Amino acid sequence: MRKSQISVCAAMALCIAASGAWAGEKLRIATEGYYAPFNFYNESGELVGFDIDIGKALCEKMQADCDFVQEDWDDLIPSLEKGDFDVILASMSITEERAARVAFTISYYSNMLTFVGKANSGIEITDESLKGKSVGTLRSTISADYLTEKYNEIMNIQLYDTQDAAFDDLTMGKLDLVLGDNLPSYTWLESEAGGGYAFIGEFIDINDRIGIAVRLQDEVLLENLNQALIAILEDGTYQEINDKYFPFSIYF
C-alpha cells in the first residue's frame, strides 16, 4: 500500500473508523494456511500469522463476528464466488485477471520476488547460468507467471501446491532454486530449515500489491474493509502487527 492511498481516502471521508459498521454480522474469512509467516498452522493446529492478525484487527474495527477457515489456493476464488465464505485474506496479489472475478480492497502490503538457493552456489540470475536449472515456485501465482514468461525455454520449471513443498524439495536437492515472494522467503531463511541457503540475485520489483478480496457485488463490505484498513494504519495497530513478524516495514 502507498501513503497516497491514505490521503486520497481521507479526502473522500473514508478514513473514519468503521466502528459498528458491521456490528452483529457474521463474516467467514478464508486463507490458505501454508504460507508462513502470513498464514499457517501453529503447533496447536490453529490458523495464525500476519494475515490472521490483520483480519482480527479489521473485524474488531467493524465489530464483526469473524471465523477463519482454510481453503486450498486454487479453490479460493471459485469458493468465494460460490458463497462458501465472504472474504479472502491470503496474501493475494491484485491482478487484472483476478479483478475481473473479485473486488479487491486497497493494498495492505507490497511484495517483491526473489530467488532462493544454496549459499555460495555460484548460480547467477542470467540466462546462461540458469540454463537447465530446476526451479520451483507456487502454482497460479505471480511467481509462476514470471518464470513462464521469462525463462520457460531456459529452465525446468516445477510448480507446487504450497511454498513449503517447494522449499522441502530445495533442501532435498531436487531443485536448484525456488522463486517466491521475498517476505515468506526471508522468514524461511531465518528458520532452522533455511540454514545454508540465501537470496540469489537482486529482488525483482514487479509492482505487486496485495489485497483482500470479496465478491464483486459486495460493495458495502468492500467499503467497510477499506475503512477499517485505513483505521488500523492510522491508529498504529497495523505497525504493531508488522513489527511482530518483520524487523522492517512491509507497507509501501
C-alpha positions as CSV (number, residue, x, y, z in Angstrom):
1,M,0.0,0.0,0.0
2,R,1.2,3.5,-0.6
3,K,0.8,6.6,1.6
4,S,-1.0,8.4,-1.2
5,Q,-3.8,5.9,-0.8
6,I,-4.4,7.1,2.8
7,S,-4.5,10.8,1.8
8,V,-6.9,10.1,-1.1
9,C,-9.2,8.0,1.2
10,A,-9.0,10.8,3.8
11,A,-10.2,13.3,1.3
12,M,-13.1,11.1,0.4
13,A,-14.0,10.7,4.1
14,L,-13.2,7.0,4.1
15,C,-10.7,7.3,7.0
16,I,-13.5,7.3,9.6
17,A,-13.1,4.2,11.7
18,A,-15.6,1.5,10.7
19,S,-16.7,1.1,14.3
20,G,-20.1,-0.6,14.4
21,A,-20.4,-0.6,10.6
22,W,-20.7,-4.4,10.6
23,A,-21.9,-5.0,14.1
24,G,-23.7,-8.2,14.7
25,E,-22.8,-9.6,11.2
26,K,-21.1,-12.9,10.7
27,L,-18.2,-13.0,8.3
28,R,-16.2,-16.0,7.1
29,I,-12.7,-15.2,6.2
30,A,-10.7,-17.7,4.1
31,T,-6.9,-18.1,4.0
32,E,-4.6,-20.8,2.5
33,G,-2.8,-21.9,5.7
34,Y,0.6,-22.8,4.2
35,Y,2.3,-19.5,3.7
36,A,4.3,-18.6,6.7
37,P,4.5,-16.0,8.3
38,F,1.3,-14.7,6.7
39,N,-1.0,-17.7,7.2
40,F,0.0,-21.0,8.7
41,Y,-0.9,-23.5,11.4
42,N,0.8,-23.3,14.7
43,E,1.8,-26.3,16.9
44,S,-1.8,-26.3,18.3
45,G,-3.3,-26.6,14.9
46,E,-4.6,-23.0,14.9
47,L,-4.5,-20.7,11.9
48,V,-2.2,-17.9,12.7
49,G,0.1,-15.3,11.0
50,F,0.2,-11.8,9.7
51,D,-2.9,-12.2,7.6
52,I,-4.9,-13.6,10.5
53,D,-3.8,-10.8,12.8
54,I,-4.8,-8.2,10.2
55,G,-8.1,-9.9,9.8
56,K,-8.8,-9.9,13.5
57,A,-7.9,-6.2,13.7
58,L,-10.3,-5.4,10.8
59,C,-13.1,-7.4,12.4
60,E,-12.6,-5.6,15.7
61,K,-12.9,-2.2,14.0
62,M,-16.0,-3.4,12.1
63,Q,-17.4,-5.1,15.3
64,A,-18.0,-8.1,13.1
65,D,-18.1,-11.7,14.3
66,C,-15.5,-13.4,12.2
67,D,-14.5,-17.0,11.6
68,F,-11.3,-18.0,9.8
69,V,-11.3,-21.0,7.5
70,Q,-8.7,-22.8,5.4
71,E,-9.1,-23.3,1.6
72,D,-6.6,-24.6,-0.9
73,W,-5.0,-21.8,-3.0
74,D,-6.5,-22.8,-6.4
75,D,-10.0,-23.0,-4.8
76,L,-10.0,-19.7,-3.0
77,I,-11.7,-17.6,-5.8
78,P,-14.1,-20.3,-7.0
79,S,-15.2,-21.0,-3.4
80,L,-15.7,-17.3,-2.7
81,E,-17.9,-17.0,-5.8
82,K,-20.0,-19.9,-4.7
83,G,-20.6,-18.2,-1.3
84,D,-18.6,-20.7,0.8
85,F,-17.1,-17.7,2.6
86,D,-17.2,-13.9,2.4
87,V,-13.6,-12.7,2.3
88,I,-10.3,-13.9,1.0
89,L,-7.4,-12.8,3.2
90,A,-4.5,-14.8,1.9
91,S,-1.7,-12.5,0.7
92,M,-3.3,-12.5,-2.8
93,S,-1.8,-10.3,-5.4
94,I,-4.1,-7.8,-7.1
95,T,-4.1,-8.7,-10.9
96,E,-6.4,-7.7,-13.7
97,E,-7.4,-11.3,-14.3
98,R,-8.4,-11.8,-10.7
99,A,-10.1,-8.3,-10.5
100,A,-12.4,-9.5,-13.3
101,R,-13.8,-12.1,-10.8
102,V,-13.5,-10.5,-7.4
103,A,-13.3,-7.0,-5.9
104,F,-10.1,-6.0,-4.1
105,T,-9.5,-3.6,-1.2
106,I,-6.7,-1.1,-1.3
107,S,-3.4,-3.0,-0.8
108,Y,-2.4,-3.8,2.7
109,Y,1.3,-4.6,1.9
110,S,3.6,-4.8,-1.1
111,N,5.8,-7.6,-2.4
112,M,8.8,-8.3,-4.5
113,L,10.0,-11.6,-5.9
114,T,13.4,-13.3,-5.2
115,F,15.2,-16.5,-5.9
116,V,16.5,-18.6,-3.0
117,G,19.2,-21.3,-3.3
118,K,22.3,-22.7,-1.6
119,A,24.6,-20.0,-0.3
120,N,27.8,-19.8,-2.4
121,S,26.2,-22.0,-5.1
122,G,27.7,-19.9,-7.8
123,I,24.4,-19.6,-9.6
124,E,23.8,-16.2,-11.1
125,I,20.5,-14.8,-12.4
126,T,21.5,-14.8,-16.0
127,D,20.2,-16.9,-18.9
128,E,23.5,-18.7,-19.2
129,S,23.7,-19.6,-15.5
130,L,20.1,-20.6,-15.2
131,K,20.1,-22.8,-18.3
132,G,18.9,-26.3,-17.4
133,K,18.4,-25.5,-13.8
134,S,15.3,-26.8,-11.9
135,V,13.4,-24.0,-10.3
136,G,10.3,-24.4,-8.2
137,T,7.5,-22.0,-7.4
138,L,3.9,-21.9,-6.2
139,R,1.4,-22.6,-8.9
140,S,-1.2,-20.0,-10.0
141,T,0.9,-17.1,-8.7
142,I,2.8,-14.0,-9.9
143,S,6.0,-16.0,-9.5
144,A,4.8,-18.8,-11.8
145,D,3.7,-16.3,-14.4
146,Y,7.1,-14.5,-14.2
147,L,9.1,-17.8,-14.6
148,T,6.9,-18.9,-17.5
149,E,7.1,-15.6,-19.4
150,K,10.8,-15.0,-18.8
151,Y,12.5,-18.5,-18.5
152,N,10.2,-21.1,-20.0
153,E,12.7,-22.1,-22.7
154,I,15.7,-21.9,-20.4
155,M,15.0,-23.7,-17.1
156,N,13.0,-26.6,-15.9
157,I,10.0,-25.0,-14.0
158,Q,8.4,-27.1,-11.3
159,L,5.0,-25.9,-9.9
160,Y,3.9,-26.7,-6.3
161,D,0.7,-26.6,-4.4
162,T,2.4,-24.9,-1.4
163,Q,5.6,-22.9,-0.8
164,D,6.6,-25.3,1.9
165,A,6.7,-28.2,-0.5
166,A,9.0,-26.2,-2.9
167,F,11.4,-25.4,0.0
168,D,11.3,-29.1,1.0
169,D,12.4,-30.1,-2.4
170,L,15.1,-27.5,-2.4
171,T,16.6,-28.9,0.8
172,M,16.4,-32.4,-0.6
173,G,18.4,-31.4,-3.7
174,K,15.5,-31.8,-6.1
175,L,15.6,-28.1,-7.0
176,D,18.4,-25.7,-7.7
177,L,16.4,-22.6,-6.8
178,V,13.0,-21.5,-5.6
179,L,11.4,-18.3,-6.8
180,G,8.9,-16.8,-4.4
181,D,7.7,-13.7,-2.6
182,N,10.6,-12.1,-0.7
183,L,8.8,-11.8,2.7
184,P,7.9,-15.5,3.3
185,S,11.3,-16.4,1.8
186,Y,13.0,-14.1,4.3
187,T,11.1,-15.9,7.1
188,W,12.2,-19.3,5.8
189,L,15.8,-18.3,5.5
190,E,15.7,-17.2,9.2
191,S,14.4,-20.6,10.2
192,E,16.5,-23.7,11.0
193,A,15.5,-25.3,7.7
194,G,16.8,-22.3,5.8
195,G,20.3,-22.6,7.3
196,G,22.9,-22.7,4.5
197,Y,20.6,-21.0,2.0
198,A,20.4,-17.4,0.8
199,F,18.8,-15.0,-1.5
200,I,20.2,-15.4,-5.0
201,G,20.4,-12.2,-7.1
202,E,18.5,-9.0,-6.6
203,F,14.9,-8.5,-5.5
204,I,12.6,-8.4,-8.5
205,D,10.2,-5.4,-8.3
206,I,7.0,-6.3,-10.3
207,N,4.8,-3.6,-8.7
208,D,3.0,-6.4,-6.8
209,R,0.3,-5.1,-4.4
210,I,-1.5,-7.4,-2.1
211,G,-5.2,-7.0,-1.4
212,I,-8.2,-8.5,0.4
213,A,-10.9,-10.0,-1.9
214,V,-14.7,-10.1,-1.7
215,R,-17.4,-10.9,-4.3
216,L,-17.9,-8.3,-7.0
217,Q,-21.4,-7.5,-5.7
218,D,-20.4,-7.0,-2.1
219,E,-19.7,-3.3,-2.4
220,V,-20.7,-2.4,1.1
221,L,-18.5,-5.0,2.6
222,L,-15.6,-3.8,0.4
223,E,-16.1,-0.2,1.5
224,N,-16.1,-1.1,5.2
225,L,-13.0,-3.3,4.9
226,N,-11.2,-0.3,3.3
227,Q,-12.4,2.0,6.1
228,A,-11.1,-0.5,8.7
229,L,-7.8,-0.9,6.9
230,I,-7.2,2.9,6.9
231,A,-8.2,3.0,10.6
232,I,-5.7,0.4,11.7
233,L,-3.0,2.1,9.7
234,E,-3.7,5.4,11.4
235,D,-4.0,4.2,15.0
236,G,-0.8,2.2,15.0
237,T,-2.4,-1.3,15.0
238,Y,-1.0,-2.2,11.6
239,Q,2.5,-1.2,12.7
240,E,2.3,-3.4,15.8
241,I,1.3,-6.4,13.7
242,N,4.1,-5.6,11.2
243,D,6.7,-5.4,14.0
244,K,5.5,-8.8,15.3
245,Y,6.7,-10.5,12.1
246,F,9.3,-8.3,10.5
247,P,12.1,-6.0,11.6
248,F,11.3,-3.7,8.7
249,S,8.1,-2.2,7.2
250,I,6.3,-4.2,4.6
251,Y,3.9,-1.4,3.9
252,F,4.9,0.8,0.9
